[in-house]
Amino acid sequence: MSFNDLVTLSGYTASELEQESCQIDSLVYNAILEEMVTASGDPFFGVHAGEHLNLSTAGLIAQITQTSATVKQALEQCCAFANLGCSSMPMTMHEEVDAYKMVLKPDVLWRQQSGLAVVQTAEGNITFLLRAFRNLTRMRYDPMSIEVDWPRKEPIAEYERVWGCPVSFNAEGIHIYLSKEHVEEKVLTADYNLFRILVAHARERSNDMEQERGFTKVVKQSVIGLIKPEFPTIQQVSGHLNMSVRTLQRRLGQEGYTYKALIDDLRKDFALSYLKRADLSIADVAYLLSYAEVSAFTRSFKRWTGKAPGEYRQST
C-alpha cells in the first residue's frame, strides 16, 4: 500500500491532514492502522512508529514540556494534554513509594472495535513517551519496568531493545514505572531562557531564508524546525521530508552541498548572531549550537573566522 493509498483511505487530502484541526474518525483510524500493520508485516509497527516519529510532531505538548522546570512537571503536562493526541487513551501519573507510575487507559469501546489498533497505538505512545523522557534527562535513564495487558509478543527482545527495561504481559493495565529520583530531577536540557532565545532566533533565521531558493533551502528550514537544541541528524531530516537519506544526499549534491557542510554553515550563521548578544556567555553559545565542550566550539569558530569567540565579540 502506498502513501497515497493511505491518504485516500483517510477520506481527506494530504493538505487537509496536515491541518492541526483535522480529526480522523475512530473507525477510519482503526482501518488505516490495521492496513498498515498488514501491509508492513510488522507486528511491532506501533513500537517502530513511535521510535522513528519526530519528537517535534508532538506540537503543543512538546512546547509545553520544554518550558517545564522538572521532569515531573513535564510528564504531568504530557498527561494533562494527552487527549490532544488521542482522546481515547488518557494518561495519568501516580506517585508510589519509589516510583511514579504512568497509566494508559484505552477506552473500552475502542478495544471492542479493534484490539489491534489499541495495542499498536499503546505501543507507539509508550515508545514516544519514553523518547521524550530520555530527551528531558539527556538520554541518561530508562524506565524501571513496563506492564501491558496484552499477550506476550515475540521476539520480546524487540520490546526490551526499544523500551530498555523488563516487560510484563497480561497485566491488569498498561503501566510505565519510572524512578522517583529520576522524575524529580530538574530538566537537564535547559536553562529555558536559552531555549526561548534559540526558538526566537530560529524563527528569525527561517524568515530571512525566504529569499533563498532550491532544495537546500527546504533542508535548512527542516533543520531549523527540528533543533531542540541539538541539531538533527540526516536521518531525522530525511524522515521529516519523507525521503531516504540517499535521496536527500543526492539532491543536496546537485546543488553543491553536503549535509555536513549545511549544518556547519548554519552553526556559523547562528554563532555570529548569538555572539552579538551581551546576555549570552561563550558557554551559552556553545550549548545552543550543540557543542559538548566550549573548546570544541572555539576550534570550529577559529576555523570559520580565524578568531576565538571572545576575540570576535570584542571586535564587533
C-alpha positions, 0 to 999 in steps of 0.5 A: 500500500502506498502513501497515497493509498493511505491518504485516500483511505483517510477520506481527506487530502494530504493538505487537509491532514496536515491541518492541526484541526483535522480529526480522523474518525475512530473507525477510519483510524482503526482501518488505516492502522490495521492496513498498515500493520498488514501491509508492513508485516510488522507486528511491532509497527506501533513500537517502530512508529513511535521510535522513528516519529519526530519528537517535534510532531508532538506540537503543543505538548512538546512546547509545553514540556520544554518550558517545564522546570522538572521532569515531573512537571513535564510528564504531568503536562504530557498527561494533562494534554494527552487527549490532544493526541488521542482522546481515547487513551488518557494518561495519568501519573501516580506517585508510589513509594519509589516510583511514579507510575504512568497509566494508559487507559484505552477506552473500552469501546475502542478495544471492542472495535479493534484490539489491534489498533489499541495495542499498536497505538499503546505501543507507539505512545509508550515508545514516544513517551519514553523518547521524550523522557530520555530527551528531558534527562539527556538520554541518561535513564530508562524506565524501571519496568513496563506492564501491558495487558496484552499477550506476550509478543515475540521476539520480546527482545524487540520490546526490551531493545526499544523500551530498555527495561523488563516487560510484563504481559497480561497485566491488569493495565498498561503501566510505565514505572519510572524512578522517583529520583529520576522524575524529580530531577530538574530538566537537564536540557535547559536553562529555558531562557536559552531555549526561548532565545534559540526558538526566537532566533530560529524563527528569525533565521527561517524568515530571512531564508525566504529569499533563498531558493532550491532544495537546500533551502527546504533542508535548512528550514527542516533543520531549523524546525527540528533543533531542540537544541541539538541539531538533527541528524540526516536521518531525522531530516530525511524522515521529516521530508519523507525521503531516504537519506540517499535521496536527500544526499543526492539532491543536496549534491546537485546543488553543491552541498553536503549535509555536513557542510549545511549544518556547519554553515548554519552553526556559523550563521547562528554563532555570529548572531548569538555572539552579538548578544551581551546576555549570552556567555561563550558557554551559552553559545556553545550549548545552543549550537550543540557543542559538548565542550566550549573548546570544541566550539572555539576550534570550529569558530577559529576555523570559520573566522580565524578568531576565538569567540571572545576575540570576535565579540570584542571586535564587533 
